[in-house]
């Protein structure tokens, strides 16, 4: 499925390009899964009043940083 392909792509990016260990990758993937509703779509926007978007749904000071 497209969601699985996105998950694998993000996992590969984190482990190979950024050299993160499997446990760290798993933790990050878990956060992304929750924040994107399991879609792993970086273009997704949050519902509600805050304007958050991306894999980590950053907003406010986190987004600016």
N, C-alpha and C positions, 0 to 999 in steps of 0.2 A: 504494500500500500504506500501511498505518498507519504503518510505520516512516518512510517517505518523508514523510508528512504531518507527523510529529513533527519530523523533521530540518528541514523547511522552516519550521515554526513557530519552532523554536529559532533558526535562522539569521535569520529576520525580526526576532525579538525582539532579538537581539544587534546587528544592523545598524541597524535603525530606532529602536528605543527607547533603545539604549545608544550608538549612533553609532560602532560599531567598524568599522574598515576591512575590506575583503574578506579580506586575508591573515590578520588576527587572527581573524576569524570562522571561516575554514577551519581554523586551528590548534586553536581551541576545539572545533569540531565533530569533528575527528579524535580529540581526547582523549575527548569524550563517546561517540563511536562505540566506542572500545576499552572504556571503563569500563562501558558498558551492554550490551555484546555486540551492538551494532548496532540495539538496540531504541529508543533515545532515550526510554526510559520512566523518568521521574523517580521512580517508585515502586519500581524494581528494587532488590533487596538483594544484596549480595555473597555469594558462596559462601565457606565456610571459617570460620575461628574469629573473625575480626574482624567487628564489626557496622558495616558500611559501607552507605550507601545514597545514592540520588540520582544526578543526572547525572554528578557528579564522584567518586562513591564516597568521600566524605570520612569520616574516622574520627579518633579520638583528639583531639589538639590542633587539628588542622585543622577538625574538626567543631565543636568548642567555639568557635573563633574565628569 
